[in-house]
Amino acid sequence: MILASASPRRLQLLQELNINPTVLPTNIDETPLPDEKPTALVARLAKQKALACLETAHHELNSTALANQIVLAADTTVWFNNISLGKPSCPDDAAHMLRQLSGKTHYVSTGVYLLKLDTSGSIAAQKGFIETSKVTFYTLSTQEIECYVATGEPLDKAGAYGIQGYGRVLVQKIDGDFFTIVGLPVARLMREIHTLEQHVH
């Protein structure tokens, strides 16, 4: 497998399933299009990342290394009121996002795109899917928000929190797959890979 992501969390989730992918992160413009819905955004970016990764792979790996591989790309967004909340630009921005989410339910969507390659490293089959989970926060006091922002964790996280870190203490309830929130819905992923491989044979 070739993983089109620099995310240590995605890599760890795969390694926990005894999958050790070749990591080839891609650099694409992740700016949302005008009026683009969050689910459409993650679907589009996951597909773009997969295709960009395949292009990089053709330059960096030999064709034998590409034969029969699966390219996996994913993109995750936290959204509220149909607006994607990216990574906060500064601590004040992080606190503002957390105040917005305090006591309310928001959504986390992960788009996944898979390319199944043939023996020559060309695309034999491809498939994308989106998983969305709902997350409800406790009502957060100003002090709780300030203490959490002070940990520095919210600054590199979409929606200003990391559910696998200190951010887990903000969460009252989850409806859906926990791993979708972390960034890779692994159970659905394994099923989709299985279907894709059957489709090719």
Secondary structure, 3 states (H helix, E strand, C coil): CEECCCCHHHHHHHHCCCCCCEECCCCCCCCCCCCCCHHHHHHHHHHHHHHHHHHHHHHHCCHHHHCCCEEEEEEEEEEECCEEECCCCCHHHHHHHHHHHCCCEEEEEEEEEEEEECCCCCEEEEEEEEEEEEEEECCCCHHHHHHHHHCCHHHHCHHHCCCCCHHHHHEEEEECCHHHHHCCCHHHHHHHHHHHHHHHC
